[in-house]
Amino acid sequence: MNNNFIELNEANFHSLIYEHFSAHQRVEDDSLNTICLGGQVVGHALAWELVQTFLAARFSGAERHCRRLAKVAALENTPATKTL
């Protein structure tokens, strides 16, 4: 399997949103830029509200959040050592 697909699947798992707090918190704290809504879990009206909340949220830029994102970026730039 192509690693790009694995990364995309992992990113979508971490961006699964099914309630209002996560819809804004993940953007504000983690600079999340993708949203995944479960069709079996979230109805149409709630999905629309979650998307609106997600789009209205802004990254806070707080120092602790920037440090965490820098750690993630460093990990992403590290060559993979895992073999199958």
MOPAC internal coordinates of N, CA, C and O (Angstrom, degrees):
PM7 1SCF
backbone

  N    0.0000 0     0.00 0     0.00 0    0    0    0
  C    1.4508 1     0.00 0     0.00 0    1    0    0
  C    1.5237 1   108.87 1     0.00 0    2    1    0
  O    1.2310 1   120.75 1   -38.21 1    3    2    1
  N    1.2928 1   116.17 1   141.79 1    3    2    1
  C    1.4529 1   122.72 1   179.53 1    5    3    2
  C    1.5331 1   109.99 1   -68.60 1    6    5    3
  O    1.2310 1   120.05 1   -46.85 1    7    6    5
  N    1.3465 1   117.50 1   133.15 1    7    6    5
  C    1.4646 1   121.51 1  -179.83 1    9    7    6
  C    1.5166 1   112.50 1   -60.04 1   10    9    7
  O    1.2310 1   119.80 1   149.33 1   11   10    9
  N    1.3335 1   117.99 1   -30.67 1   11   10    9
  C    1.4581 1   119.99 1   179.21 1   13   11   10
  C    1.5241 1   111.16 1   -60.52 1   14   13   11
  O    1.2310 1   120.57 1   142.13 1   15   14   13
  N    1.3285 1   116.51 1   -37.87 1   15   14   13
  C    1.4531 1   119.36 1   178.89 1   17   15   14
  C    1.5241 1   111.11 1   -70.18 1   18   17   15
  O    1.2310 1   120.44 1   142.30 1   19   18   17
  N    1.3220 1   116.77 1   -37.70 1   19   18   17
  C    1.4653 1   120.12 1   177.46 1   21   19   18
  C    1.5209 1   109.65 1   -61.70 1   22   21   19
  O    1.2310 1   120.53 1   133.45 1   23   22   21
  N    1.3289 1   116.58 1   -46.55 1   23   22   21
  C    1.4630 1   120.05 1  -179.75 1   25   23   22
  C    1.5223 1   110.87 1   -62.62 1   26   25   23
  O    1.2310 1   120.09 1   140.07 1   27   26   25
  N    1.3081 1   117.44 1   -39.93 1   27   26   25
  C    1.4533 1   120.48 1   179.56 1   29   27   26
  C    1.5183 1   110.20 1   -64.04 1   30   29   27
  O    1.2310 1   120.15 1   135.85 1   31   30   29
  N    1.3363 1   117.32 1   -44.15 1   31   30   29
  C    1.4540 1   120.53 1   178.95 1   33   31   30
  C    1.5206 1   111.28 1   -62.42 1   34   33   31
  O    1.2310 1   119.82 1   138.14 1   35   34   33
  N    1.3218 1   117.95 1   -41.86 1   35   34   33
  C    1.4580 1   121.06 1   178.28 1   37   35   34
  C    1.5166 1   110.43 1   -65.17 1   38   37   35
  O    1.2310 1   120.04 1   139.63 1   39   38   37
  N    1.3254 1   117.52 1   -40.37 1   39   38   37
  C    1.4595 1   120.74 1   178.93 1   41   39   38
  C    1.5176 1   110.31 1   -63.40 1   42   41   39
  O    1.2310 1   120.39 1   137.83 1   43   42   41
  N    1.3214 1   116.87 1   -42.17 1   43   42   41
  C    1.4602 1   119.60 1   179.07 1   45   43   42
  C    1.5121 1   111.78 1   -65.70 1   46   45   43
  O    1.2310 1   119.97 1   142.47 1   47   46   45
  N    1.3284 1   117.67 1   -37.53 1   47   46   45
  C    1.4591 1   120.30 1   177.35 1   49   47   46
  C    1.5196 1   110.52 1   -60.85 1   50   49   47
  O    1.2310 1   120.51 1   137.49 1   51   50   49
  N    1.3221 1   116.62 1   -42.51 1   51   50   49
  C    1.4582 1   120.36 1  -177.96 1   53   51   50
  C    1.5191 1   112.44 1   -76.30 1   54   53   51
  O    1.2310 1   119.44 1   167.04 1   55   54   53
  N    1.3138 1   118.68 1   -12.96 1   55   54   53
  C    1.4565 1   120.44 1   178.97 1   57   55   54
  C    1.5294 1   111.93 1  -105.14 1   58   57   55
  O    1.2310 1   120.19 1  -165.88 1   59   58   57
  N    1.3427 1   117.24 1    14.12 1   59   58   57
  C    1.4594 1   120.74 1   178.17 1   61   59   58
  C    1.5298 1   109.51 1   -65.38 1   62   61   59
  O    1.2310 1   120.74 1   -59.61 1   63   62   61
  N    1.3127 1   116.19 1   120.39 1   63   62   61
  C    1.4641 1   122.59 1  -176.97 1   65   63   62
  C    1.5249 1   108.36 1  -120.83 1   66   65   63
  O    1.2310 1   120.55 1   -50.58 1   67   66   65
  N    1.3221 1   116.56 1   129.42 1   67   66   65
  C    1.4603 1   119.86 1   178.31 1   69   67   66
  C    1.5264 1   112.58 1  -138.47 1   70   69   67
  O    1.2310 1   119.98 1  -173.14 1   71   70   69
  N    1.3464 1   117.65 1     6.86 1   71   70   69
  C    1.4581 1   121.18 1   175.66 1   73   71   70
  C    1.5284 1   109.31 1  -153.27 1   74   73   71
  O    1.2310 1   120.63 1   -17.92 1   75   74   73
  N    1.3426 1   116.41 1   162.08 1   75   74   73
  C    1.4654 1   122.48 1  -170.40 1   77   75   74
  C    1.5257 1   114.22 1   -63.14 1   78   77   75
  O    1.2310 1   119.75 1   139.53 1   79   78   77
  N    1.3315 1   118.08 1   -40.47 1   79   78   77
  C    1.4599 1   119.55 1  -176.82 1   81   79   78
  C    1.5260 1   110.88 1   -58.19 1   82   81   79
  O    1.2310 1   120.24 1   131.35 1   83   82   81
  N    1.3181 1   117.14 1   -48.65 1   83   82   81
  C    1.4693 1   120.69 1  -178.97 1   85   83   82
  C    1.5234 1   111.56 1   -66.40 1   86   85   83
  O    1.2310 1   120.37 1   148.95 1   87   86   85
  N    1.3229 1   116.89 1   -31.05 1   87   86   85
  C    1.4654 1   120.50 1  -178.55 1   89   87   86
  C    1.5239 1   111.21 1   -60.80 1   90   89   87
  O    1.2310 1   119.56 1   144.92 1   91   90   89
  N    1.3201 1   118.44 1   -35.08 1   91   90   89
  C    1.4751 1   119.38 1   178.32 1   93   91   90
  C    1.5198 1   112.02 1  -101.31 1   94   93   91
  O    1.2310 1   119.62 1   145.72 1   95   94   93
  N    1.3160 1   118.32 1   -34.28 1   95   94   93
  C    1.4687 1   121.21 1  -176.50 1   97   95   94
  C    1.5170 1   112.26 1   -63.67 1   98   97   95
  O    1.2310 1   119.80 1   139.01 1   99   98   97
  N    1.3248 1   117.99 1   -40.99 1   99   98   97
  C    1.4678 1   120.90 1  -177.58 1  101   99   98
  C    1.5238 1   111.10 1   -65.82 1  102  101   99
  O    1.2310 1   119.82 1   148.50 1  103  102  101
  N    1.3300 1   117.95 1   -31.50 1  103  102  101
  C    1.4636 1   121.42 1   175.56 1  105  103  102
  C    1.5209 1   109.46 1   -74.45 1  106  105  103
  O    1.2310 1   120.34 1   131.61 1  107  106  105
  N    1.3341 1   116.95 1   -48.39 1  107  106  105
  C    1.4639 1   121.83 1  -175.66 1  109  107  106
  C    1.5228 1   112.70 1   -64.42 1  110  109  107
  O    1.2310 1   120.06 1   140.84 1  111  110  109
  N    1.3335 1   117.48 1   -39.16 1  111  110  109
  C    1.4634 1   120.96 1  -176.17 1  113  111  110
  C    1.5244 1   113.78 1   -95.73 1  114  113  111
  O    1.2310 1   120.18 1   144.25 1  115  114  113
  N    1.3310 1   117.26 1   -35.75 1  115  114  113
  C    1.4661 1   121.35 1  -171.06 1  117  115  114
  C    1.5204 1   113.73 1  -113.86 1  118  117  115
  O    1.2310 1   119.73 1  -178.77 1  119  118  117
  N    1.3093 1   118.13 1     1.23 1  119  118  117
  C    1.4613 1   123.39 1  -178.69 1  121  119  118
  C    1.5326 1   111.36 1    55.75 1  122  121  119
  O    1.2310 1   120.84 1  -143.38 1  123  122  121
  N    1.3183 1   115.99 1    36.62 1  123  122  121
  C    1.4596 1   121.96 1   179.53 1  125  123  122
  C    1.5192 1   109.79 1   -61.03 1  126  125  123
  O    1.2310 1   120.06 1   -45.01 1  127  126  125
  N    1.3305 1   117.49 1   134.99 1  127  126  125
  C    1.4702 1   119.93 1  -179.57 1  129  127  126
  C    1.5236 1   112.82 1  -124.60 1  130  129  127
  O    1.2310 1   120.77 1  -169.56 1  131  130  129
  N    1.3277 1   116.14 1    10.44 1  131  130  129
  C    1.4678 1   120.14 1   173.63 1  133  131  130
  C    1.5209 1   108.08 1  -131.03 1  134  133  131
  O    1.2310 1   121.13 1   -27.09 1  135  134  133
  N    1.3010 1   115.44 1   152.91 1  135  134  133
  C    1.4624 1   120.28 1   177.76 1  137  135  134
  C    1.5197 1   108.26 1  -133.77 1  138  137  135
  O    1.2310 1   121.11 1   -40.47 1  139  138  137
  N    1.3074 1   115.48 1   139.53 1  139  138  137
  C    1.4606 1   121.64 1   178.58 1  141  139  138
  C    1.5286 1   107.22 1  -127.00 1  142  141  139
  O    1.2310 1   120.26 1   -55.20 1  143  142  141
  N    1.3049 1   117.11 1   124.80 1  143  142  141
  C    1.4576 1   122.62 1  -179.33 1  145  143  142
  C    1.5218 1   109.15 1  -114.20 1  146  145  143
  O    1.2310 1   120.40 1   -50.33 1  147  146  145
  N    1.3186 1   116.84 1   129.67 1  147  146  145
  C    1.4605 1   121.26 1   179.09 1  149  147  146
  C    1.5115 1   111.35 1   -77.97 1  150  149  147
  O    1.2310 1   120.14 1   -62.16 1  151  150  149
  N    1.3027 1   117.33 1   117.84 1  151  150  149
  C    1.4549 1   121.91 1  -177.60 1  153  151  150
  C    1.5200 1   113.57 1   -64.90 1  154  153  151
  O    1.2310 1   119.90 1   153.67 1  155  154  153
  N    1.3279 1   117.79 1   -26.33 1  155  154  153
  C    1.4612 1   121.39 1   179.51 1  157  155  154
  C    1.5260 1   111.94 1   -87.18 1  158  157  155
  O    1.2310 1   120.39 1   168.73 1  159  158  157
  N    1.3406 1   116.85 1   -11.27 1  159  158  157
  C    1.4629 1   121.38 1  -173.77 1  161  159  158
  C    1.5211 1   112.32 1  -111.31 1  162  161  159
  O    1.2310 1   120.40 1   146.40 1  163  162  161
  N    1.3323 1   116.85 1   -33.60 1  163  162  161
  C    1.4593 1   122.28 1  -173.44 1  165  163  162
  C    1.5245 1   109.52 1  -112.24 1  166  165  163
  O    1.2310 1   120.86 1   -55.91 1  167  166  165
  N    1.3290 1   115.97 1   124.09 1  167  166  165
  C    1.4656 1   120.73 1   177.32 1  169  167  166
  C    1.5158 1   111.02 1   -77.47 1  170  169  167
  O    1.2310 1   120.60 1    -7.59 1  171  170  169
  N    1.3230 1   116.46 1   172.41 1  171  170  169
  C    1.4605 1   122.13 1  -176.34 1  173  171  170
  C    1.5229 1   112.83 1   -60.26 1  174  173  171
  O    1.2310 1   119.93 1   133.38 1  175  174  173
  N    1.3222 1   117.74 1   -46.62 1  175  174  173
  C    1.4699 1   121.29 1  -177.44 1  177  175  174
  C    1.5270 1   110.89 1   -64.75 1  178  177  175
  O    1.2310 1   120.55 1   133.88 1  179  178  177
  N    1.3288 1   116.54 1   -46.12 1  179  178  177
  C    1.4690 1   120.04 1   179.01 1  181  179  178
  C    1.5231 1   110.29 1   -65.00 1  182  181  179
  O    1.2310 1   119.72 1   139.96 1  183  182  181
  N    1.3143 1   118.14 1   -40.04 1  183  182  181
  C    1.4642 1   121.24 1   178.81 1  185  183  182
  C    1.5280 1   110.52 1   -58.23 1  186  185  183
  O    1.2310 1   120.32 1   136.04 1  187  186  185
  N    1.3229 1   117.00 1   -43.96 1  187  186  185
  C    1.4616 1   120.98 1   179.13 1  189  187  186
  C    1.5250 1   110.60 1   -62.74 1  190  189  187
  O    1.2310 1   119.83 1   136.66 1  191  190  189
  N    1.3235 1   117.93 1   -43.34 1  191  190  189
  C    1.4623 1   121.68 1   178.33 1  193  191  190
  C    1.5315 1   111.15 1   -63.28 1  194  193  191
  O    1.2310 1   120.20 1   138.31 1  195  194  193
  N    1.3215 1   117.22 1   -41.69 1  195  194  193
  C    1.4634 1   121.08 1  -179.60 1  197  195  194
  C    1.5215 1   111.32 1   -65.46 1  198  197  195
  O    1.2310 1   120.17 1   139.07 1  199  198  197
  N    1.3094 1   117.28 1   -40.93 1  199  198  197
  C    1.4704 1   120.94 1   177.96 1  201  199  198
  C    1.5249 1   110.16 1   -64.41 1  202  201  199
  O    1.2310 1   119.88 1   137.12 1  203  202  201
  N    1.3141 1   117.83 1   -42.88 1  203  202  201
  C    1.4673 1   120.66 1   177.94 1  205  203  202
  C    1.5376 1   110.92 1   -62.18 1  206  205  203
  O    1.2310 1   120.47 1   136.33 1  207  206  205
  N    1.3238 1   116.72 1   -43.67 1  207  206  205
  C    1.4669 1   121.34 1   178.26 1  209  207  206
  C    1.5136 1   110.61 1   -62.40 1  210  209  207
  O    1.2310 1   120.58 1   135.07 1  211  210  209
  N    1.3280 1   116.50 1   -44.93 1  211  210  209
  C    1.4638 1   122.57 1  -179.93 1  213  211  210
  C    1.5294 1   110.78 1   -60.12 1  214  213  211
  O    1.2310 1   120.50 1   133.48 1  215  214  213
  N    1.3242 1   116.65 1   -46.52 1  215  214  213
  C    1.4625 1   120.56 1  -177.15 1  217  215  214
  C    1.5254 1   112.87 1   -70.33 1  218  217  215
  O    1.2310 1   120.06 1   152.83 1  219  218  217
  N    1.3181 1   117.49 1   -27.17 1  219  218  217
  C    1.4686 1   121.15 1   179.77 1  221  219  218
  C    1.5297 1   112.23 1   -80.34 1  222  221  219
  O    1.2310 1   119.97 1   160.59 1  223  222  221
  N    1.3207 1   117.67 1   -19.41 1  223  222  221
  C    1.4704 1   121.72 1  -176.91 1  225  223  222
  C    1.5232 1   110.86 1   -74.45 1  226  225  223
  O    1.2310 1   120.87 1   -29.21 1  227  226  225
  N    1.3290 1   115.95 1   150.79 1  227  226  225
  C    1.4707 1   123.16 1   178.66 1  229  227  226
  C    1.5185 1   109.64 1  -131.74 1  230  229  227
  O    1.2310 1   120.71 1   -36.04 1  231  230  229
  N    1.3172 1   116.25 1   143.96 1  231  230  229
  C    1.4630 1   121.50 1   176.90 1  233  231  230
  C    1.5212 1   109.15 1   -59.81 1  234  233  231
  O    1.2310 1   120.28 1   -46.51 1  235  234  233
  N    1.3284 1   117.07 1   133.49 1  235  234  233
  C    1.4616 1   121.42 1  -174.81 1  237  235  234
  C    1.5300 1   112.95 1   -73.75 1  238  237  235
  O    1.2310 1   120.53 1   149.53 1  239  238  237
  N    1.3302 1   116.59 1   -30.47 1  239  238  237
  C    1.4610 1   119.93 1  -177.97 1  241  239  238
  C    1.5188 1   113.38 1    74.81 1  242  241  239
  O    1.2310 1   120.34 1  -169.07 1  243  242  241
  N    1.3323 1   116.95 1    10.93 1  243  242  241
  C    1.4674 1   120.88 1   179.08 1  245  243  242
  C    1.5278 1   109.55 1   -60.33 1  246  245  243
  O    1.2310 1   120.75 1   -34.36 1  247  246  245
  N    1.3239 1   116.16 1   145.64 1  247  246  245
  C    1.4657 1   121.50 1  -175.35 1  249  247  246
  C    1.5216 1   112.49 1   -55.48 1  250  249  247
  O    1.2310 1   119.73 1   136.17 1  251  250  249
  N    1.3353 1   118.12 1   -43.83 1  251  250  249
  C    1.4724 1   120.45 1  -178.51 1  253  251  250
  C    1.5232 1   111.24 1   -65.31 1  254  253  251
  O    1.2310 1   120.38 1   147.04 1  255  254  253
  N    1.3302 1   116.88 1   -32.96 1  255  254  253
  C    1.4594 1   119.58 1   178.60 1  257  255  254
  C    1.5268 1   110.84 1   -73.31 1  258  257  255
  O    1.2310 1   120.53 1   142.49 1  259  258  257
  N    1.3245 1   116.60 1   -37.51 1  259  258  257
  C    1.4694 1   120.58 1   177.01 1  261  259  258
  C    1.5226 1   110.99 1   -65.43 1  262  261  259
  O    1.2310 1   120.28 1   141.10 1  263  262  261
  N    1.3322 1   117.08 1   -38.90 1  263  262  261
  C    1.4805 1   120.15 1   177.53 1  265  263  262
  C    1.5199 1   110.48 1   -62.66 1  266  265  263
  O    1.2310 1   120.58 1   136.94 1  267  266  265
  N    1.3270 1   116.49 1   -43.06 1  267  266  265
  C    1.4672 1   120.31 1  -179.87 1  269  267  266
  C    1.5204 1   110.54 1   -62.96 1  270  269  267
  O    1.2310 1   120.17 1   136.82 1  271  270  269
  N    1.3278 1   117.27 1   -43.18 1  271  270  269
  C    1.4635 1   120.41 1   179.27 1  273  271  270
  C    1.5227 1   111.55 1   -65.56 1  274  273  271
  O    1.2310 1   120.09 1   145.87 1  275  274  273
  N    1.3334 1   117.43 1   -34.13 1  275  274  273
  C    1.4672 1   120.76 1   176.87 1  277  275  274
  C    1.5240 1   110.16 1   -65.25 1  278  277  275
  O    1.2310 1   120.07 1   141.84 1  279  278  277
  N    1.3287 1   117.47 1   -38.16 1  279  278  277
  C    1.4685 1   121.00 1   177.38 1  281  279  278
  C    1.5300 1   110.69 1   -64.53 1  282  281  279
  O    1.2310 1   120.95 1   137.56 1  283  282  281
  N    1.3156 1   115.79 1   -42.44 1  283  282  281
  C    1.4659 1   120.02 1   178.71 1  285  283  282
  C    1.5282 1   110.31 1   -63.60 1  286  285  283
  O    1.2310 1   120.43 1   136.32 1  287  286  285
  N    1.3244 1   116.79 1   -43.68 1  287  286  285
  C    1.4659 1   120.78 1   179.26 1  289  287  286
  C    1.5227 1   110.77 1   -61.60 1  290  289  287
  O    1.2310 1   120.27 1   140.00 1  291  290  289
  N    1.3324 1   117.09 1   -40.00 1  291  290  289
  C    1.4657 1   120.92 1   178.55 1  293  291  290
  C    1.5308 1   110.35 1   -63.31 1  294  293  291
  O    1.2310 1   120.35 1   139.34 1  295  294  293
  N    1.3227 1   116.93 1   -40.66 1  295  294  293
  C    1.4662 1   120.55 1   178.03 1  297  295  294
  C    1.5269 1   111.10 1   -65.56 1  298  297  295
  O    1.2310 1   120.59 1   140.93 1  299  298  297
  N    1.3142 1   116.47 1   -39.07 1  299  298  297
  C    1.4639 1   120.34 1  -179.91 1  301  299  298
  C    1.5242 1   111.69 1   -65.84 1  302  301  299
  O    1.2310 1   120.14 1   152.28 1  303  302  301
  N    1.3241 1   117.34 1   -27.72 1  303  302  301
  C    1.4585 1   121.45 1  -179.10 1  305  303  302
  C    1.5223 1   112.91 1   -90.56 1  306  305  303
  O    1.2310 1   120.28 1   179.36 1  307  306  305
  N    1.3349 1   117.08 1    -0.64 1  307  306  305
  C    1.4616 1   122.59 1   178.09 1  309  307  306
  C    1.5202 1   108.66 1   -88.03 1  310  309  307
  O    1.2310 1   120.07 1   -50.97 1  311  310  309
  N    1.3427 1   117.48 1   129.03 1  311  310  309
  C    1.4703 1   119.00 1   178.67 1  313  311  310
  C    1.5272 1   111.62 1   -60.21 1  314  313  311
  O    1.2310 1   120.87 1   -38.73 1  315  314  313
  N    1.3030 1   115.94 1   141.27 1  315  314  313
  C    1.4592 1   120.82 1   178.74 1  317  315  314
  C    1.5121 1   110.92 1   -68.06 1  318  317  315
  O    1.2310 1   120.30 1   -41.09 1  319  318  317
  N    1.3157 1   117.02 1   138.91 1  319  318  317
  C    1.4631 1   121.25 1   178.10 1  321  319  318
  C    1.5120 1   110.67 1  -114.85 1  322  321  319
  O    1.2310 1   119.89 1   176.39 1  323  322  321
  N    1.2955 1   117.82 1    -3.61 1  323  322  321
  C    1.4621 1   123.16 1  -178.52 1  325  323  322
  C    1.5149 1   110.41 1   -76.72 1  326  325  323
  O    1.2310 1   120.59 1   -48.48 1  327  326  325
  N    1.3115 1   116.48 1   131.52 1  327  326  325
  C    1.4642 1   121.27 1   176.86 1  329  327  326
  C    1.5162 1   109.40 1  -118.03 1  330  329  327
  O    1.2310 1   121.31 1   -24.32 1  331  330  329
  N    1.3186 1   115.09 1   155.68 1  331  330  329
  C    1.4591 1   119.72 1   179.29 1  333  331  330
  C    1.4875 1   111.87 1   -88.48 1  334  333  331
  O    1.2310 1   120.10 1   180.00 1  335  334  333

